[in-house]
Amino acid sequence: MQLSDPRTGDDPDDTDEDGVDGPQYNFAKPEMMVLGEKMPTGPEDAREWWTKKIPELAKVPGAQFGTIQRETPAVEGQDARNYSTTATRYELVSGSLSEACTTIKWCEVIFKQYVYIDSPPKKGFELLFPRKKTVTINGDKVTRYYNWLTWRGVTTNTRKRHYKVDRQGTIGPEDGSAFPPPSGGSGSGEADWPNYRPVLAAYYQMTRVAPWAGSVDALAAIRPDLLLGRRLSIAGANPAWLDMRTVIQGVTVDLSAGNTYISTGVPDHLSLQSMIDRQQQLYSNQAAMDDRDNQDQVQDNPALSLTYDSNARISPKAPTVSPRGEVIWSSATPEPNDYGFRVQLEYDEDGQKTGATITPGKIMLNGRVLGDAPASKDLPMMEGEVWLNLILNENEEITGMAVISSAGTVDPFMLTSIDGARPSRLFYYSFPLAVIKGDDVIQYALGTIQLPVGGGTYYPWGP
């Protein structure tokens, strides 16, 4: 139902310089409510958030959360005025964002968090903990199963805020409440909008019950003056007719047949169509009067100038950033068998790297095993290159070995002479086994090392 503003008169100081951006057009500017959910900040508040993303986590007892990592990748729209790499506190869960509103900012984030258990995962949950490593807890070495849970989506800097989809991106109250009701069409704010609530409530109540309309044939001649203007109910038939109390609008008596025809309902002059026709006629008459007044005014004031709002044709920026997010599953690297010379990292219960170990491997010469190397499983380094240095005598016996972070001396065996004699001296070998980069190990040798022989050999140089 549409009602007009009863206030009259023009404010001489109001030049309406805002054009379509003036408050008199607020009714045509939709409001947007933006909602955000707080992102985890550490192990304490991570379980509830991640369980919403991965419900299976609720079925894993003892799962512990740890370090958080955030990345802000390059995305389309990052040059927008409302994009900020610092707007990562809340996940955008409802509402869309417009570039016109620069107060509510957004960012696309890759959010990672470390999760682990210290016992083998149950069947069906291996994907949640696809990796394992050895950690030291209270002096004991424990196999830890872990994963980096990864989520990518849109975040924002607000938990709840309203804004208008207009050219200015008008922002709502800081407490997250909705915009207050509009006050005044001129923008002065001194006069409130009229209170239409009582008349609308009365109109609503009056129109709740639809009037009955129809006709009744009575098998007897009834005097019309006993019927017109009265209400009609019918007993002994449809129960709803007993309480319909419809108004009798017309009576026709057939004297020859002795019948009476009764019509009920809304009179034609009070019907909805008649109201619409009268309203359209009023509009038409008013438009004709306005045209005559304008023509008279132009004749009386030939120098009248018109103002044109050049911004009226410019549409506000539409909201383009909506909630989106997904959990990213990465396939785990297949766990290798415990081959010789395999380098593994160790961590404490806080996830900090504490050391590195190596599995001893076989050293062979001409198809014969000379022994295992290195002598100790513990490595002296946690970062950088891992080299195995060997020392052998002329009898093909290993007399020394060491693991260092750089290449050692290389002086291999020479081919055996015809009489089988070798000079009485030492021979040296150096092999790159692996390189440690942070939490990653790049393996160069696994399994067995075959010693090459200088001056010609059937075996390739190196492991």
C-alpha positions as CSV (number, residue, x, y, z in Angstrom):
1,M,0.0,0.0,0.0
2,Q,1.5,3.4,-1.0
3,L,0.8,6.6,0.9
4,S,2.1,10.0,0.1
5,D,4.1,12.3,2.4
6,P,1.7,14.9,3.8
7,R,4.3,17.5,4.3
8,T,4.0,20.5,2.0
9,G,6.1,23.5,1.0
10,D,9.6,23.7,-0.3
11,D,12.7,24.6,1.6
12,P,14.2,27.6,-0.2
13,D,17.7,26.6,1.1
14,D,17.4,23.1,-0.3
15,T,18.9,23.1,-3.8
16,D,19.0,19.3,-4.1
17,E,22.6,19.4,-5.1
18,D,23.0,15.7,-4.3
19,G,20.7,14.6,-7.1
20,V,19.9,10.9,-7.0
21,D,22.4,10.6,-4.1
22,G,20.2,12.7,-1.8
23,P,18.5,11.1,1.1
24,Q,15.1,11.5,-0.6
25,Y,16.1,8.5,-2.7
26,N,17.2,6.3,0.2
27,F,14.2,4.0,-0.3
28,A,15.7,2.9,-3.7
29,K,19.1,2.0,-2.3
30,P,19.3,-1.6,-1.0
31,E,21.1,-2.3,2.2
32,M,23.6,-5.2,2.5
33,M,24.5,-7.0,5.8
34,V,27.9,-8.5,5.9
35,L,28.7,-11.3,8.4
36,G,32.0,-12.8,9.3
37,E,33.1,-15.7,11.5
38,K,36.3,-15.4,13.5
39,M,39.3,-17.4,12.0
40,P,41.4,-19.5,14.4
41,T,44.3,-17.7,16.0
42,G,46.0,-20.7,17.6
43,P,45.6,-24.2,18.9
44,E,43.0,-23.2,21.5
45,D,40.2,-22.0,19.1
46,A,41.0,-24.2,16.1
47,R,39.1,-27.3,16.7
48,E,35.6,-25.9,16.5
49,W,36.4,-24.0,13.3
50,W,38.1,-26.9,11.5
51,T,35.3,-29.3,12.6
52,K,32.8,-27.2,10.7
53,K,35.0,-27.6,7.6
54,I,35.9,-31.2,8.1
55,P,33.3,-33.0,10.3
56,E,35.3,-36.2,10.4
57,L,37.8,-34.4,12.8
58,A,35.2,-34.7,15.5
59,K,35.6,-38.5,15.4
60,V,39.4,-38.4,16.0
61,P,40.2,-38.3,19.7
62,G,43.5,-36.8,20.7
63,A,43.9,-34.7,17.6
64,Q,46.1,-31.7,18.5
65,F,46.4,-28.4,16.6
66,G,49.6,-26.4,16.2
67,T,51.3,-23.7,14.1
68,I,49.3,-21.5,11.7
69,Q,50.5,-20.2,8.3
70,R,48.7,-17.7,6.1
71,E,49.4,-16.8,2.5
72,T,47.7,-14.1,0.4
73,P,48.1,-15.2,-3.3
74,A,47.6,-12.9,-6.2
75,V,44.0,-13.0,-7.2
76,E,41.7,-11.1,-9.6
77,G,40.3,-8.0,-8.0
78,Q,43.2,-7.3,-5.6
79,D,43.6,-3.9,-7.1
80,A,40.2,-2.9,-5.8
81,R,40.0,-0.1,-3.2
82,N,38.4,-2.4,-0.6
83,Y,41.1,-5.2,-0.9
84,S,43.6,-5.4,1.9
85,T,46.0,-8.2,2.8
86,T,45.4,-7.4,6.5
87,A,41.7,-8.2,6.3
88,T,42.2,-11.8,7.4
89,R,40.5,-11.9,10.9
90,Y,37.1,-13.1,9.9
91,E,35.8,-15.6,7.3
92,L,33.2,-14.0,5.0
93,V,30.1,-16.1,5.6
94,S,27.2,-13.9,4.4
95,G,26.7,-10.8,2.3
96,S,28.5,-9.5,-0.7
97,L,31.1,-6.7,-0.8
98,S,31.2,-3.6,-3.1
99,E,34.2,-1.7,-4.1
100,A,32.3,1.5,-3.3
101,C,32.4,0.6,0.4
102,T,36.0,0.9,1.4
103,T,35.4,0.5,5.1
104,I,34.6,-3.2,4.8
105,K,37.7,-4.8,3.3
106,W,38.3,-8.3,2.0
107,C,41.2,-10.6,1.1
108,E,41.7,-14.1,-0.4
109,V,43.7,-16.3,2.0
110,I,45.3,-19.7,1.9
111,F,45.0,-20.7,5.6
112,K,47.1,-23.7,6.9
113,Q,47.2,-25.3,10.3
114,Y,49.3,-28.1,11.6
115,V,47.3,-31.1,13.1
116,Y,48.7,-34.3,14.5
117,I,48.1,-37.5,16.6
118,D,50.6,-39.7,18.3
119,S,48.9,-43.0,17.5
120,P,48.1,-44.6,14.1
121,P,44.9,-43.2,12.6
122,K,41.9,-45.5,12.5
123,K,40.9,-47.1,9.3
124,G,39.2,-44.6,7.0
125,F,40.9,-41.6,8.6
126,E,44.3,-42.1,6.9
127,L,43.7,-39.1,4.6
128,L,43.5,-36.8,7.6
129,F,47.0,-37.8,8.8
130,P,48.8,-39.0,5.7
131,R,52.4,-38.2,6.9
132,K,54.5,-39.4,9.7
133,K,57.8,-38.6,11.4
134,T,59.7,-39.4,14.6
135,V,59.6,-37.0,17.5
136,T,61.1,-37.0,20.9
137,I,58.7,-36.7,23.9
138,N,60.2,-36.8,27.4
139,G,63.3,-38.5,26.1
140,D,61.3,-41.2,24.2
141,K,61.0,-41.4,20.4
142,V,57.4,-41.5,19.1
143,T,56.0,-41.9,15.6
144,R,53.8,-38.9,15.0
145,Y,51.1,-38.8,12.3
146,Y,50.4,-35.3,11.0
147,N,49.0,-33.1,8.2
148,W,48.8,-29.4,7.2
149,L,45.1,-28.7,6.9
150,T,44.6,-26.2,4.1
151,W,41.6,-23.9,3.5
152,R,41.4,-21.2,0.8
153,G,38.6,-18.6,0.8
154,V,37.6,-15.0,1.3
155,T,38.1,-13.2,4.6
156,T,37.1,-9.8,5.8
157,N,37.9,-7.3,8.6
158,T,34.4,-7.1,10.2
159,R,32.2,-9.5,12.1
160,K,28.9,-7.7,11.3
161,R,28.3,-4.5,9.4
162,H,25.7,-3.0,7.2
163,Y,26.3,-0.7,4.1
164,K,24.2,0.8,1.4
165,V,24.7,-0.2,-2.3
166,D,25.1,3.3,-3.5
167,R,27.9,5.2,-5.2
168,Q,29.3,6.3,-1.8
169,G,29.1,2.8,-0.2
170,T,27.5,4.4,2.9
171,I,28.5,2.5,5.9
172,G,26.2,1.6,8.8
173,P,26.7,1.9,12.6
174,E,29.9,0.5,14.1
175,D,28.1,-1.8,16.4
176,G,26.8,-3.8,13.5
177,S,23.2,-2.7,13.8
178,A,21.0,-1.8,10.8
179,F,20.5,1.7,9.4
180,P,18.1,3.9,11.4
181,P,14.8,4.7,9.8
182,P,15.1,7.5,7.3
183,S,14.3,11.0,8.5
184,G,13.0,13.7,6.1
185,G,13.0,13.7,2.4
186,S,15.0,16.9,2.2
187,G,17.9,15.5,4.2
188,S,17.5,18.1,7.0
189,G,16.8,15.5,9.6
190,E,14.5,17.9,11.6
191,A,11.2,16.4,10.6
192,D,10.4,12.7,10.9
193,W,8.6,10.6,8.4
194,P,4.8,10.5,9.2
195,N,3.7,7.5,11.3
196,Y,1.7,5.3,8.9
197,R,1.6,2.4,11.3
198,P,-2.0,2.9,12.6
199,V,-3.6,3.3,9.2
200,L,-1.7,0.4,7.8
201,A,-2.6,-1.8,10.7
202,A,-6.3,-0.9,10.3
203,Y,-6.2,-1.5,6.6
204,Y,-4.5,-4.8,7.2
205,Q,-7.2,-6.0,9.7
206,M,-10.1,-4.9,7.4
207,T,-8.8,-6.8,4.4
208,R,-7.9,-10.1,6.2
209,V,-11.3,-11.7,5.5
210,A,-12.2,-12.0,1.9
211,P,-15.9,-11.1,1.3
212,W,-18.2,-13.8,0.0
213,A,-19.6,-13.2,-3.5
214,G,-22.1,-15.3,-5.4
215,S,-25.8,-15.8,-6.1
216,V,-28.7,-17.7,-4.5
217,D,-31.9,-19.0,-6.2
218,A,-34.8,-19.1,-3.8
219,L,-37.8,-21.3,-4.8
220,A,-40.3,-18.7,-3.6
221,A,-41.1,-15.1,-4.3
222,I,-39.7,-12.9,-1.6
223,R,-40.3,-9.2,-1.1
224,P,-37.1,-7.3,-2.1
225,D,-37.4,-4.8,0.7
226,L,-37.0,-7.6,3.2
227,L,-33.6,-8.5,1.6
228,L,-31.7,-5.5,0.3
229,G,-29.0,-4.3,2.5
230,R,-29.1,-7.3,4.8
231,R,-26.6,-10.0,5.5
232,L,-27.1,-13.5,4.3
233,S,-26.1,-16.8,5.9
234,I,-27.1,-20.3,4.8
235,A,-27.8,-23.1,7.3
236,G,-28.0,-26.8,6.6
237,A,-25.3,-26.9,3.9
238,N,-21.6,-26.0,3.8
239,P,-20.6,-25.2,7.4
240,A,-18.6,-22.1,6.2
241,W,-21.8,-20.6,4.8
242,L,-23.3,-20.3,8.3
243,D,-20.9,-17.6,9.3
244,M,-20.2,-15.9,6.0
245,R,-22.7,-13.0,6.6
246,T,-22.3,-11.7,3.1
247,V,-24.1,-8.5,2.1
248,I,-27.1,-8.8,-0.3
249,Q,-26.5,-6.4,-3.2
250,G,-29.3,-7.3,-5.7
251,V,-32.7,-9.1,-5.8
252,T,-34.6,-10.2,-8.8
253,V,-38.1,-11.7,-8.4
254,D,-39.7,-13.8,-11.2
255,L,-43.4,-13.5,-10.4
256,S,-44.5,-15.9,-13.1
257,A,-42.2,-18.7,-11.8
258,G,-42.4,-17.7,-8.2
259,N,-38.6,-17.6,-7.8
260,T,-36.2,-15.1,-6.3
261,Y,-32.6,-14.6,-7.5
262,I,-30.3,-13.0,-4.9
263,S,-26.7,-11.7,-5.7
264,T,-24.2,-11.1,-2.9
265,G,-20.7,-9.6,-2.5
266,V,-19.1,-6.2,-3.2
267,P,-21.1,-3.7,-5.2
268,D,-19.7,-2.8,-8.6
269,H,-19.0,0.7,-7.6
270,L,-16.9,-0.5,-4.6
271,S,-15.0,-3.3,-6.4
272,L,-11.3,-3.3,-6.8
273,Q,-11.4,-2.7,-10.5
274,S,-13.6,0.4,-10.0
275,M,-11.1,1.7,-7.4
276,I,-8.3,1.2,-9.9
277,D,-10.2,2.9,-12.7
278,R,-11.0,5.9,-10.5
279,Q,-7.4,6.2,-9.3
280,Q,-6.1,6.1,-12.9
281,Q,-8.6,8.8,-13.8
282,L,-7.4,10.9,-11.0
283,Y,-3.8,10.5,-12.1
284,S,-4.8,11.4,-15.7
285,N,-6.6,14.5,-14.6
286,Q,-3.7,15.5,-12.4
287,A,-1.2,15.1,-15.2
288,A,-3.4,17.2,-17.5
289,M,-3.5,19.9,-14.9
290,D,0.2,19.8,-14.4
291,D,0.8,20.1,-18.1
292,R,-1.4,23.2,-18.3
293,D,0.4,24.7,-15.3
294,N,3.8,24.1,-16.8
295,Q,2.7,25.7,-20.1
296,D,1.4,28.7,-18.3
297,Q,4.6,28.9,-16.2
298,V,6.8,28.7,-19.3
299,Q,4.9,31.5,-20.9
300,D,5.1,33.7,-17.8
301,N,8.8,32.9,-17.2
302,P,10.5,32.3,-20.5
303,A,14.0,32.5,-19.0
304,L,13.3,29.5,-16.7
305,S,16.4,27.2,-16.5
306,L,16.4,23.5,-15.7
307,T,18.9,21.7,-13.6
308,Y,20.2,18.3,-14.8
309,D,21.9,15.7,-12.5
310,S,24.8,14.5,-14.6
311,N,25.4,11.7,-12.2
312,A,21.9,10.2,-12.3
313,R,22.9,7.9,-15.2
314,I,25.9,6.5,-13.3
315,S,25.0,3.3,-11.5
316,P,26.7,2.4,-8.2
317,K,29.2,-0.4,-8.2
318,A,27.5,-3.7,-7.7
319,P,28.7,-6.1,-5.0
320,T,31.0,-8.5,-6.7
321,V,32.8,-10.3,-3.8
322,S,30.7,-13.1,-2.2
323,P,31.5,-15.8,0.4
324,R,33.5,-18.6,-1.0
325,G,35.9,-21.1,0.5
326,E,37.0,-24.8,0.3
327,V,39.3,-27.2,2.0
328,I,42.2,-28.2,-0.3
329,W,43.4,-31.8,-0.1
330,S,46.9,-32.5,-1.2
331,S,48.0,-36.1,-1.9
332,A,50.6,-37.3,0.5
333,T,54.1,-38.3,-0.6
334,P,54.2,-42.1,-0.5
335,E,56.2,-43.1,2.6
336,P,59.4,-44.8,1.3
337,N,60.7,-48.0,2.7
338,D,63.5,-47.9,5.2
339,Y,66.3,-48.1,2.5
340,G,69.9,-47.6,3.3
341,F,71.2,-44.0,3.5
342,R,67.7,-42.6,4.0
343,V,67.8,-39.3,5.9
344,Q,64.9,-38.5,8.3
345,L,64.2,-35.4,10.5
346,E,63.2,-35.5,14.1
347,Y,60.9,-33.1,16.0
348,D,59.9,-32.4,19.5
349,E,56.3,-32.3,20.8
350,D,56.0,-28.6,19.8
351,G,56.8,-29.4,16.2
352,Q,60.3,-27.9,16.4
353,K,63.1,-29.7,14.5
354,T,65.5,-31.3,16.9
355,G,67.8,-33.5,14.8
356,A,68.3,-35.8,11.9
357,T,69.1,-39.5,11.5
358,I,70.3,-41.8,8.7
359,T,69.8,-45.5,8.0
360,P,73.1,-47.3,7.4
361,G,73.5,-48.7,3.9
362,K,75.7,-51.3,2.2
363,I,79.1,-50.5,0.7
364,M,80.1,-52.8,-2.2
365,L,83.1,-53.3,-4.4
366,N,83.0,-55.6,-7.4
367,G,79.8,-57.2,-6.2
368,R,81.2,-57.9,-2.7
369,V,79.8,-56.2,0.4
370,L,82.6,-54.5,2.4
371,G,80.4,-53.4,5.3
372,D,77.7,-50.8,6.4
373,A,78.2,-47.1,6.6
374,P,78.0,-44.8,8.5
375,A,78.7,-46.2,11.9
376,S,76.2,-44.0,13.7
377,K,72.5,-43.3,12.9
378,D,72.6,-39.7,14.3
379,L,73.7,-37.0,11.9
380,P,75.7,-34.0,13.0
381,M,73.7,-31.6,10.9
382,M,70.0,-30.6,10.6
383,E,70.3,-28.4,7.5
384,G,72.4,-28.4,4.3
385,E,74.2,-31.1,2.4
386,V,75.0,-34.6,3.7
387,W,78.1,-36.3,2.4
388,L,79.6,-39.8,3.2
389,N,83.4,-40.0,3.1
390,L,85.1,-43.4,3.1
391,I,88.8,-44.4,3.5
392,L,90.0,-47.9,2.3
393,N,93.4,-49.6,2.2
394,E,95.0,-51.6,-0.6
395,N,93.3,-54.8,0.8
396,E,89.8,-53.4,0.0
397,E,89.1,-52.9,3.7
398,I,87.2,-49.8,5.1
399,T,89.5,-48.2,7.6
400,G,87.6,-44.9,8.1
401,M,84.2,-43.3,7.5
402,A,82.6,-40.0,8.4
403,V,79.4,-37.9,7.5
404,I,80.2,-34.2,6.8
405,S,78.5,-31.3,5.1
406,S,80.8,-31.0,2.1
407,A,82.6,-33.1,-0.4
408,G,85.8,-34.8,0.8
409,T,88.9,-36.1,-1.0
410,V,88.4,-38.5,-4.0
411,D,91.2,-40.9,-4.9
412,P,89.6,-44.2,-6.0
413,F,91.0,-47.7,-6.4
414,M,93.1,-48.3,-9.5
415,L,92.6,-51.3,-11.8
416,T,94.4,-54.4,-10.6
417,S,97.7,-55.0,-12.5
418,I,98.4,-58.4,-14.2
419,D,100.3,-59.7,-11.2
420,G,97.4,-58.5,-8.9
421,A,99.6,-56.2,-6.9
422,R,98.4,-52.7,-5.6
423,P,100.5,-50.0,-4.1
424,S,100.5,-49.9,-0.4
425,R,98.5,-46.8,0.3
426,L,95.0,-45.4,1.2
427,F,92.1,-44.7,-1.2
428,Y,89.4,-42.1,-0.7
429,Y,85.7,-41.8,-1.7
430,S,83.1,-39.1,-1.1
431,F,79.4,-39.5,-2.0
432,P,76.5,-37.0,-1.7
433,L,73.7,-38.7,0.1
434,A,71.0,-35.9,0.6
435,V,70.4,-32.3,1.2
436,I,68.1,-30.9,4.0
437,K,66.1,-27.8,3.2
438,G,63.9,-26.8,6.2
439,D,61.4,-29.6,6.7
440,D,62.2,-31.2,3.3
441,V,64.8,-33.9,2.6
442,I,66.0,-34.3,-1.0
443,Q,67.6,-37.8,-1.3
444,Y,70.5,-38.4,-3.7
445,A,71.4,-42.0,-2.7
446,L,69.2,-44.8,-1.4
447,G,69.9,-48.5,-0.9
448,T,73.5,-49.5,-1.7
449,I,76.7,-47.7,-2.9
450,Q,78.9,-49.5,-5.4
451,L,82.5,-48.2,-5.2
452,P,83.8,-47.3,-8.7
453,V,87.3,-48.1,-9.8
454,G,89.6,-45.6,-11.5
455,G,91.1,-46.1,-14.9
456,G,88.1,-48.1,-16.2
457,T,85.2,-50.0,-14.7
458,Y,81.9,-51.7,-15.5
459,Y,80.2,-49.7,-12.8
460,P,79.0,-46.0,-13.2
461,W,80.7,-43.4,-11.2
462,G,78.8,-42.6,-8.0
463,P,76.2,-44.4,-6.0
